[in-house]
């Protein structure tokens, strides 16, 4: 991996609407660092109760590089420090940095799942994403997802014509088998944890986009 490549993951953690996504991003960044990537995380918008959960995630993934919680203005100040920016969706608050992101053209948009409608505020989160998701997909250098069928249900066919921009990452629950024992964590050098397989897929994507 080129040492000059520096990755920033941006994940929304408002209230508890994105708990699973936040946890996934922390594990993913930790795995990327294990494979030699200069990977960092910023969280955007959380309240006091969510802050405690974020702190727990940090304790569970001690090897990550957590850049802290930033307001939008703080994120804008540091974007130029990174080679690629991986924005994870669905999200809340990220839309305010769309103009700056559009200018630097080094964005990966990673789709995790649809918005879960659990209460009245979640409908606002859904509407917010209905407006901004398409805009981020339009400007992203690559669109990554973990479940093609889920991505298709959300976006339809409109992005499948841009196959060169789509990155189908290993789906959760799939068993990963690698012939290269130096990439594995198990003693037999065969099986690879799913999160590690996903991290390796992203690393290949980073290399491709940085060429």
Phi and psi in degrees as GROMACS dihedral restraints (atoms count N, CA, C in turn):
[ dihedral_restraints ]
;  ai    aj    ak    al  type     phi  dphi    fc
    3     4     5     6     1   -62.6    20    10
    4     5     6     7     1   124.0    20    10
    6     7     8     9     1   -64.4    20    10
    7     8     9    10     1   -19.7    20    10
    9    10    11    12     1   -77.5    20    10
   10    11    12    13     1   -15.7    20    10
   12    13    14    15     1   -76.9    20    10
   13    14    15    16     1   124.4    20    10
   15    16    17    18     1  -128.4    20    10
   16    17    18    19     1   120.9    20    10
   18    19    20    21     1  -104.3    20    10
   19    20    21    22     1   136.0    20    10
   21    22    23    24     1  -118.9    20    10
   22    23    24    25     1   121.4    20    10
   24    25    26    27     1   -95.6    20    10
   25    26    27    28     1   128.7    20    10
   27    28    29    30     1  -113.4    20    10
   28    29    30    31     1   122.9    20    10
   30    31    32    33     1  -134.2    20    10
   31    32    33    34     1   133.9    20    10
   33    34    35    36     1   -80.7    20    10
   34    35    36    37     1   141.1    20    10
   36    37    38    39     1  -133.6    20    10
   37    38    39    40     1    28.9    20    10
   39    40    41    42     1   -62.0    20    10
   40    41    42    43     1   125.2    20    10
   42    43    44    45     1    52.2    20    10
   43    44    45    46     1  -132.5    20    10
   45    46    47    48     1  -121.0    20    10
   46    47    48    49     1    21.1    20    10
   48    49    50    51     1   -75.2    20    10
   49    50    51    52     1   -19.2    20    10
   51    52    53    54     1  -125.9    20    10
   52    53    54    55     1    26.0    20    10
   54    55    56    57     1   -56.8    20    10
   55    56    57    58     1   -46.9    20    10
   57    58    59    60     1   -67.5    20    10
   58    59    60    61     1   -35.1    20    10
   60    61    62    63     1   -69.2    20    10
   61    62    63    64     1   -43.6    20    10
   63    64    65    66     1   -60.1    20    10
   64    65    66    67     1   -46.3    20    10
   66    67    68    69     1   -61.7    20    10
   67    68    69    70     1   -40.7    20    10
   69    70    71    72     1   -63.1    20    10
   70    71    72    73     1   -42.6    20    10
   72    73    74    75     1   -66.3    20    10
   73    74    75    76     1   -39.0    20    10
   75    76    77    78     1   -62.6    20    10
   76    77    78    79     1   -44.2    20    10
   78    79    80    81     1   -66.7    20    10
   79    80    81    82     1   -39.5    20    10
   81    82    83    84     1   -64.4    20    10
   82    83    84    85     1   -45.7    20    10
   84    85    86    87     1   -64.1    20    10
   85    86    87    88     1   -39.2    20    10
   87    88    89    90     1   -60.8    20    10
   88    89    90    91     1   -43.0    20    10
   90    91    92    93     1   -67.1    20    10
   91    92    93    94     1   -38.6    20    10
   93    94    95    96     1   -60.5    20    10
   94    95    96    97     1   -42.7    20    10
   96    97    98    99     1   -64.3    20    10
   97    98    99   100     1   -35.5    20    10
   99   100   101   102     1   -62.1    20    10
  100   101   102   103     1   -31.6    20    10
  102   103   104   105     1   -94.8    20    10
  103   104   105   106     1    14.7    20    10
  105   106   107   108     1    93.7    20    10
  106   107   108   109     1    11.2    20    10
  108   109   110   111     1   -88.8    20    10
  109   110   111   112     1   138.3    20    10
  111   112   113   114     1   -81.8    20    10
  112   113   114   115     1    84.0    20    10
  114   115   116   117     1  -109.2    20    10
  115   116   117   118     1   133.7    20    10
  117   118   119   120     1  -133.4    20    10
  118   119   120   121     1   156.7    20    10
  120   121   122   123     1  -127.6    20    10
  121   122   123   124     1   138.7    20    10
  123   124   125   126     1  -125.4    20    10
  124   125   126   127     1   135.8    20    10
  126   127   128   129     1  -103.7    20    10
  127   128   129   130     1   148.8    20    10
  129   130   131   132     1  -125.3    20    10
  130   131   132   133     1   124.9    20    10
  132   133   134   135     1    62.0    20    10
  133   134   135   136     1    96.9    20    10
  135   136   137   138     1  -143.9    20    10
  136   137   138   139     1   153.8    20    10
  138   139   140   141     1   -95.5    20    10
  139   140   141   142     1  -175.5    20    10
  141   142   143   144     1   -61.0    20    10
  142   143   144   145     1   -43.6    20    10
  144   145   146   147     1   -66.1    20    10
  145   146   147   148     1   -40.2    20    10
  147   148   149   150     1   -68.9    20    10
  148   149   150   151     1   -32.8    20    10
  150   151   152   153     1   -58.2    20    10
  151   152   153   154     1   -39.5    20    10
  153   154   155   156     1   -64.5    20    10
  154   155   156   157     1   -37.7    20    10
  156   157   158   159     1   -68.2    20    10
  157   158   159   160     1   -40.3    20    10
  159   160   161   162     1   -60.7    20    10
  160   161   162   163     1   -42.6    20    10
  162   163   164   165     1   -61.9    20    10
  163   164   165   166     1   -36.0    20    10
  165   166   167   168     1   -65.9    20    10
  166   167   168   169     1   -41.9    20    10
  168   169   170   171     1   -60.6    20    10
  169   170   171   172     1   -38.1    20    10
  171   172   173   174     1   -63.6    20    10
  172   173   174   175     1   -40.6    20    10
  174   175   176   177     1   -65.2    20    10
  175   176   177   178     1   -34.7    20    10
  177   178   179   180     1   -77.8    20    10
  178   179   180   181     1   -20.4    20    10
  180   181   182   183     1  -127.6    20    10
  181   182   183   184     1    70.8    20    10
  183   184   185   186     1   -66.7    20    10
  184   185   186   187     1   -16.4    20    10
  186   187   188   189     1   -90.4    20    10
  187   188   189   190     1     2.0    20    10
  189   190   191   192     1   -76.5    20    10
  190   191   192   193     1   163.1    20    10
  192   193   194   195     1  -107.5    20    10
  193   194   195   196     1    95.4    20    10
  195   196   197   198     1   -95.5    20    10
  196   197   198   199     1   116.5    20    10
  198   199   200   201     1   -86.5    20    10
  199   200   201   202     1     3.6    20    10
  201   202   203   204     1    91.9    20    10
  202   203   204   205     1  -178.8    20    10
  204   205   206   207     1   -89.6    20    10
  205   206   207   208     1   130.9    20    10
  207   208   209   210     1  -126.4    20    10
  208   209   210   211     1   143.3    20    10
  210   211   212   213     1   -74.2    20    10
  211   212   213   214     1   168.1    20    10
  213   214   215   216     1   -57.6    20    10
  214   215   216   217     1   -41.9    20    10
  216   217   218   219     1   -60.9    20    10
  217   218   219   220     1   -36.8    20    10
  219   220   221   222     1   -68.2    20    10
  220   221   222   223     1   -35.8    20    10
  222   223   224   225     1   -67.5    20    10
  223   224   225   226     1   -41.5    20    10
  225   226   227   228     1   -59.2    20    10
  226   227   228   229     1   -32.4    20    10
  228   229   230   231     1   -71.2    20    10
  229   230   231   232     1   -23.5    20    10
  231   232   233   234     1  -112.8    20    10
  232   233   234   235     1    -1.4    20    10
  234   235   236   237     1   -57.1    20    10
  235   236   237   238     1   -37.9    20    10
  237   238   239   240     1   -69.3    20    10
  238   239   240   241     1    -9.9    20    10
  240   241   242   243     1   -77.3    20    10
  241   242   243   244     1   -13.2    20    10
  243   244   245   246     1  -112.1    20    10
  244   245   246   247     1   146.1    20    10
  246   247   248   249     1   -73.5    20    10
  247   248   249   250     1   -44.7    20    10
  249   250   251   252     1  -136.4    20    10
  250   251   252   253     1   146.3    20    10
  252   253   254   255     1  -120.1    20    10
  253   254   255   256     1   121.0    20    10
  255   256   257   258     1  -104.2    20    10
  256   257   258   259     1   107.2    20    10
  258   259   260   261     1   -97.5    20    10
  259   260   261   262     1   128.0    20    10
  261   262   263   264     1  -104.1    20    10
  262   263   264   265     1   132.8    20    10
  264   265   266   267     1  -129.0    20    10
  265   266   267   268     1   158.3    20    10
  267   268   269   270     1   -70.2    20    10
  268   269   270   271     1   167.7    20    10
  270   271   272   273     1  -149.7    20    10
  271   272   273   274     1   177.9    20    10
  273   274   275   276     1  -150.2    20    10
  274   275   276   277     1   129.8    20    10
  276   277   278   279     1    95.2    20    10
  277   278   279   280     1   -20.2    20    10
  279   280   281   282     1   -69.8    20    10
  280   281   282   283     1   -24.3    20    10
  282   283   284   285     1   -57.8    20    10
  283   284   285   286     1   -25.3    20    10
  285   286   287   288     1   -70.4    20    10
  286   287   288   289     1   -16.3    20    10
  288   289   290   291     1  -102.6    20    10
  289   290   291   292     1    11.1    20    10
  291   292   293   294     1   -58.4    20    10
  292   293   294   295     1   -43.3    20    10
  294   295   296   297     1   -63.4    20    10
  295   296   297   298     1   -44.4    20    10
  297   298   299   300     1   -65.4    20    10
  298   299   300   301     1   -41.5    20    10
  300   301   302   303     1   -65.0    20    10
  301   302   303   304     1   -37.6    20    10
  303   304   305   306     1   -62.8    20    10
  304   305   306   307     1   -31.3    20    10
  306   307   308   309     1   -73.7    20    10
  307   308   309   310     1   -38.6    20    10
  309   310   311   312     1   -86.3    20    10
  310   311   312   313     1   -16.0    20    10
  312   313   314   315     1    52.6    20    10
  313   314   315   316     1    46.2    20    10
  315   316   317   318     1  -136.7    20    10
  316   317   318   319     1    45.7    20    10
  318   319   320   321     1  -106.3    20    10
  319   320   321   322     1   135.3    20    10
  321   322   323   324     1  -109.5    20    10
  322   323   324   325     1   129.9    20    10
  324   325   326   327     1  -106.6    20    10
  325   326   327   328     1   121.8    20    10
  327   328   329   330     1  -109.7    20    10
  328   329   330   331     1   119.2    20    10
  330   331   332   333     1   -94.2    20    10
  331   332   333   334     1   124.4    20    10
  333   334   335   336     1   -99.6    20    10
  334   335   336   337     1   -46.1    20    10
  336   337   338   339     1  -172.6    20    10
  337   338   339   340     1   175.4    20    10
  339   340   341   342     1   -79.2    20    10
  340   341   342   343     1   167.0    20    10
  342   343   344   345     1   -73.5    20    10
  343   344   345   346     1   131.2    20    10
  345   346   347   348     1   -88.9    20    10
  346   347   348   349     1   121.7    20    10
  348   349   350   351     1   -89.2    20    10
  349   350   351   352     1    93.6    20    10
  351   352   353   354     1  -108.5    20    10
  352   353   354   355     1   -20.5    20    10
  354   355   356   357     1  -158.6    20    10
  355   356   357   358     1  -176.3    20    10
  357   358   359   360     1   -63.4    20    10
  358   359   360   361     1   -41.0    20    10
  360   361   362   363     1   -66.3    20    10
  361   362   363   364     1   -29.9    20    10
  363   364   365   366     1   -64.3    20    10
  364   365   366   367     1   -26.6    20    10
  366   367   368   369     1   -68.2    20    10
  367   368   369   370     1   -35.2    20    10
  369   370   371   372     1   -64.6    20    10
  370   371   372   373     1   -42.3    20    10
  372   373   374   375     1   -60.4    20    10
  373   374   375   376     1   -40.4    20    10
  375   376   377   378     1   -63.4    20    10
  376   377   378   379     1   -46.7    20    10
  378   379   380   381     1   -62.9    20    10
  379   380   381   382     1   -40.2    20    10
  381   382   383   384     1   -59.0    20    10
  382   383   384   385     1   -44.7    20    10
  384   385   386   387     1   -72.5    20    10
  385   386   387   388     1   -34.2    20    10
  387   388   389   390     1   -58.2    20    10
  388   389   390   391     1   -34.5    20    10
  390   391   392   393     1   -80.1    20    10
  391   392   393   394     1   -46.6    20    10
  393   394   395   396     1   -90.9    20    10
  394   395   396   397     1   -25.2    20    10
  396   397   398   399     1   -58.8    20    10
  397   398   399   400     1   -45.5    20    10
  399   400   401   402     1   -62.7    20    10
  400   401   402   403     1   -37.0    20    10
  402   403   404   405     1   -66.0    20    10
  403   404   405   406     1   -41.5    20    10
  405   406   407   408     1   -68.4    20    10
  406   407   408   409     1   -38.3    20    10
  408   409   410   411     1   -63.8    20    10
  409   410   411   412     1   -34.1    20    10
  411   412   413   414     1   -67.5    20    10
  412   413   414   415     1   -33.7    20    10
  414   415   416   417     1   -99.1    20    10
  415   416   417   418     1   -10.6    20    10
  417   418   419   420     1   -69.0    20    10
  418   419   420   421     1   141.5    20    10
  420   421   422   423     1   -69.9    20    10
  421   422   423   424     1   -28.4    20    10
  423   424   425   426     1  -150.5    20    10
  424   425   426   427     1   148.5    20    10
  426   427   428   429     1  -119.1    20    10
  427   428   429   430     1   116.8    20    10
  429   430   431   432     1  -106.9    20    10
  430   431   432   433     1   147.1    20    10
  432   433   434   435     1  -152.1    20    10
  433   434   435   436     1   158.9    20    10
  435   436   437   438     1  -101.6    20    10
  436   437   438   439     1   -17.3    20    10
  438   439   440   441     1  -140.4    20    10
  439   440   441   442     1   108.0    20    10
  441   442   443   444     1   -61.6    20    10
  442   443   444   445     1   -39.9    20    10
  444   445   446   447     1   -66.1    20    10
  445   446   447   448     1   -40.1    20    10
  447   448   449   450     1   -65.8    20    10
  448   449   450   451     1   -41.4    20    10
  450   451   452   453     1   -63.1    20    10
  451   452   453   454     1   -41.3    20    10
  453   454   455   456     1   -63.5    20    10
  454   455   456   457     1   -41.7    20    10
  456   457   458   459     1   -62.0    20    10
  457   458   459   460     1   -35.9    20    10
  459   460   461   462     1   -76.3    20    10
  460   461   462   463     1   -44.2    20    10
  462   463   464   465     1  -112.0    20    10
  463   464   465   466     1    -9.1    20    10
  465   466   467   468     1    69.4    20    10
  466   467   468   469     1  -152.0    20    10
  468   469   470   471     1   -92.7    20    10
  469   470   471   472     1    -3.0    20    10
  471   472   473   474     1   -65.3    20    10
  472   473   474   475     1   -25.0    20    10
  474   475   476   477     1  -101.4    20    10
  475   476   477   478     1    -6.9    20    10
  477   478   479   480     1   -75.6    20    10
  478   479   480   481     1   -11.6    20    10
  480   481   482   483     1   -76.0    20    10
  481   482   483   484     1   -17.3    20    10
  483   484   485   486     1  -100.2    20    10
  484   485   486   487     1    56.2    20    10
  486   487   488   489     1   -58.2    20    10
  487   488   489   490     1   -29.2    20    10
  489   490   491   492     1   -67.1    20    10
  490   491   492   493     1   -18.6    20    10
  492   493   494   495     1   -98.0    20    10
  493   494   495   496     1   -10.1    20    10
  495   496   497   498     1   -91.9    20    10
  496   497   498   499     1   135.9    20    10
  498   499   500   501     1  -126.8    20    10
  499   500   501   502     1   109.1    20    10
  501   502   503   504     1   -87.9    20    10
  502   503   504   505     1   101.7    20    10
  504   505   506   507     1   -82.1    20    10
  505   506   507   508     1   155.3    20    10
  507   508   509   510     1   -53.1    20    10
  508   509   510   511     1   131.6    20    10
  510   511   512   513     1   -76.8    20    10
  511   512   513   514     1   143.3    20    10
  513   514   515   516     1   -58.0    20    10
  514   515   516   517     1   138.8    20    10
  516   517   518   519     1    93.4    20    10
  517   518   519   520     1   -14.3    20    10
  519   520   521   522     1   -79.9    20    10
  520   521   522   523     1   141.8    20    10
  522   523   524   525     1   -82.9    20    10
  523   524   525   526     1   131.9    20    10
  525   526   527   528     1  -104.5    20    10
  526   527   528   529     1   125.8    20    10
  528   529   530   531     1  -118.5    20    10
  529   530   531   532     1   127.3    20    10
  531   532   533   534     1  -124.9    20    10
  532   533   534   535     1   135.7    20    10
  534   535   536   537     1   -76.2    20    10
  535   536   537   538     1   -28.0    20    10
  537   538   539   540     1   -80.6    20    10
  538   539   540   541     1   103.4    20    10
  540   541   542   543     1   -65.3    20    10
  541   542   543   544     1   -23.9    20    10
  543   544   545   546     1   -71.7    20    10
  544   545   546   547     1   -11.2    20    10
  546   547   548   549     1   -94.0    20    10
  547   548   549   550     1    -6.3    20    10
  549   550   551   552     1  -101.9    20    10
  550   551   552   553     1   164.7    20    10
  552   553   554   555     1  -108.0    20    10
  553   554   555   556     1   -14.3    20    10
  555   556   557   558     1   -81.7    20    10
  556   557   558   559     1   159.2    20    10
  558   559   560   561     1   -66.2    20    10
  559   560   561   562     1   -31.9    20    10
  561   562   563   564     1   -82.0    20    10
  562   563   564   565     1    -6.5    20    10
  564   565   566   567     1    67.4    20    10
  565   566   567   568     1    27.6    20    10
  567   568   569   570     1  -119.3    20    10
  568   569   570   571     1   -53.8    20    10
  570   571   572   573     1   -82.9    20    10
  571   572   573   574     1   143.1    20    10
  573   574   575   576     1  -123.6    20    10
  574   575   576   577     1   133.5    20    10
  576   577   578   579     1   -59.4    20    10
  577   578   579   580     1   147.5    20    10
  579   580   581   582     1   -58.4    20    10
  580   581   582   583     1   -44.3    20    10
  582   583   584   585     1   -63.0    20    10
  583   584   585   586     1   -33.2    20    10
  585   586   587   588     1   -70.2    20    10
  586   587   588   589     1   -39.5    20    10
  588   589   590   591     1   -63.0    20    10
  589   590   591   592     1   -39.1    20    10
  591   592   593   594     1   -66.5    20    10
  592   593   594   595     1   -40.6    20    10
  594   595   596   597     1   -62.5    20    10
  595   596   597   598     1   -42.5    20    10
  597   598   599   600     1   -64.3    20    10
  598   599   600   601     1   -36.6    20    10
  600   601   602   603     1   -64.0    20    10
  601   602   603   604     1   -41.4    20    10
  603   604   605   606     1   -66.0    20    10
  604   605   606   607     1   -38.3    20    10
  606   607   608   609     1   -61.4    20    10
  607   608   609   610     1   -41.9    20    10
  609   610   611   612     1   -61.7    20    10
  610   611   612   613     1   -38.1    20    10
  612   613   614   615     1   -65.1    20    10
  613   614   615   616     1   -43.2    20    10
  615   616   617   618     1   -59.8    20    10
  616   617   618   619     1   -44.3    20    10
  618   619   620   621     1   -61.1    20    10
  619   620   621   622     1   -44.5    20    10
  621   622   623   624     1   -62.3    20    10
  622   623   624   625     1   -45.2    20    10
  624   625   626   627     1   -71.0    20    10
  625   626   627   628     1   -25.1    20    10
  627   628   629   630     1   -87.0    20    10
  628   629   630   631     1    -7.2    20    10
